[in-house]
Amino acid sequence: MTKQFMAANWKMFKTRQEAEETTRELLSLTATKLPGDREVLLIPPFTSIAAVVETIGSRTGFSVGAQNFYPAESGAYTGEISPGMLLDLGCSFALVGHSERRHLFHEGDDFLARKVSFGLEKGLKIILCIGETLNQRKEGLLETTLSRQLTSALSGISNLDIASRLSLAYEPVWAIGTGEVAGTEDIGEAHNFVRSELKNIFSRGAEEIPILYGGSVKPGNISEIIPLDNVDGVLVGGASLQAEGFSRIVLG
């Protein structure tokens, strides 16, 4: 059965107690109702990862991810977190290349490629985020931008179990946190292009790599997004912060 990932990126929100409460409420709201083809992924701040893992316990259909990591096993990297530290907490997923990491923290293509390959090598499941700015879209650079982001980030990856540990998240930068959402034709066009690029990059396994959509996803539009070809789930920001609203996305 192909899984659809319903991922919640909590960004720099929620104390440990708030994360526990939101997780507990979400588990209650989805109890006995979670479809078998849905995997819920909670991505809290570093400070709440252990609490969320503990709250989820043995509940099936739920996983925990990290918003970031540094591509080194250990060392003098003040303020950074390694993949091994995340795995030790019970965290199995990690985001790489979110637009906020690219634009606010100036993470470039070469550095992101290091993160993808190192994270996979160390056993994390990686969600690589890609997407164009409004200016890039207006200038007709959608495909050029996505192709560059994909090929650069995946250049060091061979066919080693990629289908089981790599996912993509297409997030048009202009639709993140703005209330604007790309139209279904725009989403379909981008996701179909990403799938074709994956087939060019990998000799096998490209069809099994999930492609999530992110960008002002909310309960009111989830039913239009999920059925689209090559949309294998969603990466949700602001609308995932309240358990009631996110449960409607998860079950929608």
Secondary structure, 3 states (H helix, E strand, C coil): CCCEEEEEECCCCCCHHHHHHHHHHHHHHHCCCCCCCEEEEEECCHHHHHHHHHHHCCCCCEEEEECCCCCCCCCCCCCCCCHHHHHHHCCCEEEECCHHHHHCCCCCHHHHHHHHHHHHHCCCEEEEEECCCHHHHHCCCHHHHHHHHHHHHCCCCCCCCHHHHEEEEECCHHHCCCCCCCCHHHHHHHHHHHHHHHHHHCCCCHHHCCEEEECCCCCCCHHHHCCCCCCCEEEECHHHCCHHHHHHHHHC
